[in-house]
Amino acid sequence: MLFLGTVVRWQADSWKRVRDTATGTQYLLNTNRLDSIIERSGVSTLYYFDNPFDERDRGNYMILALTAAQLITQMDTAASHAYMTMHVYTNNTPALGTTDISIHTGNFAYAVADVNDATRSWVTYTEGGWDIKTVLVNHTLAALLALVV
């Protein structure tokens, strides 16, 4: 199941995924990529896998501003739709328009709002089980979540 959460720390890509180290960065995440959840002082430490289908992928350390109970609630919530259809910008360029692509929600890795326009988001997902792809879409994080709820 997809869920919104504020990531306080994410030890991946030289820590560049958290834009604001004081308050964290909101992401749309997938419960099928969480591992080794431990709650500490109202936040959860865990390992998050970009691509759990690839044995070469190792989980990256993450601190998430949600309790373990809140994460378990998300894990226990079933998605209403197995697929999501997103409006993807051609060549990640808004001026070129969009085309629709559908992905299985299990292949969704994460999404973060575009820093230039919060009505757009960067979505990372697995393609073909092994490849990871990142695309710019014409959806807010809330709108992406609404595609599967």
Buried (B, 14 or more C-beta within 10 A) or exposed (E): BBBBBBBBBBBBEEEEBBEEEEEBBBBBBBBBBBEEBEBEEEBBBBBBBBBBBBEEBEBBEBBBBBBBEBBBBBEEEEBEEEEBEBBBBEEBEBEEEBEEBEBEBBBBBBBBBBEEEEEBBBBBBBEEEEEBBBBBBBBBBEBBBEBBE
